[in-house]
Amino acid sequence: MGVLDRRTVLVGALTATTVVMAGCGGDQPSEEVPTTQAPPQTAKAAFDRLMAGNRRWIDGNLDHPDRDPDRRELLARNQQPYGVVLACIDSRVPPELVFDTGLGDLFVMRTGGLAVGPVVTGSVEYGPMTGGTPLIMVLGHQRCGAVAAAYKSLREGTPLPGNLQSIVEALRPAYERMDSPGEDPVETMTRIQIELTAQDLRRNNDLAPMVERGAVSVVAAYYNLDTGRVEVLDGAPA
């Protein structure tokens, strides 16, 4: 079968989605993106799909959805991600793998220790505000090196070199919220950082109205390196 015939058959077999948005900086034509599985239209449906993918990741029964040249070709002009994931830069926590997702499913931002500034916040807002993406997940993780470095720097009063200090300052509010460090202060600070970041996104001027009317949910979650499990801390859509 030739490339054209194969693609024609594939397109005919796929489910068309609703109006989609273009890639960064492009126009947003009212075209449909075929996909093997229509993207969720609600925060609850998007959340359920991500968590189902995480269960497959834990069990090792992966679907590896939509990771082939045909999917790439079909998404070349348009996209309609159903989730935004703000995660740490840690090499052991790639969101697309952790949730067993495919090409075109997620907007992903990654910063050290979930450090957030205007550019990062704007990047998180991009999907919900321009394309109707219904779910935002703030995903921190076990044994975070960035949090550990920031904790040590703040505790000892020793700045980190270069621009690494900007990460320390971004994580300072989490450090200052620690009433008790517990047995593992880095884990305590990590969870506080996750929850503070999610709270700030829910309350910011642009996203708050969307959260209030139920168009967007912001979920705080924690990834366990030992088990692969994503634990929801708060904000799971009802």
Secondary structure, DSSP 8 states (H G I E B T S, - for coil): --HHHHHHHHHHHSEEEEE-EESTTS---S-EEEESS----SHHHHHHHHHHHHHHHHHT----TT-SHHHHHHTSSEE--SEEEEE---TT--HHHHTT--TTSEEEEE-GGG---HHHHHHHHHHHHHH---EEEEEEETT-HHHHHHHHHHHHT---STTHHHHHHHHHHHHHT-S---S-HHHHHHHHHHHHHHHHHHHSTTTHHHHHTTS-EEEEEEE-TTT--EEEEE----
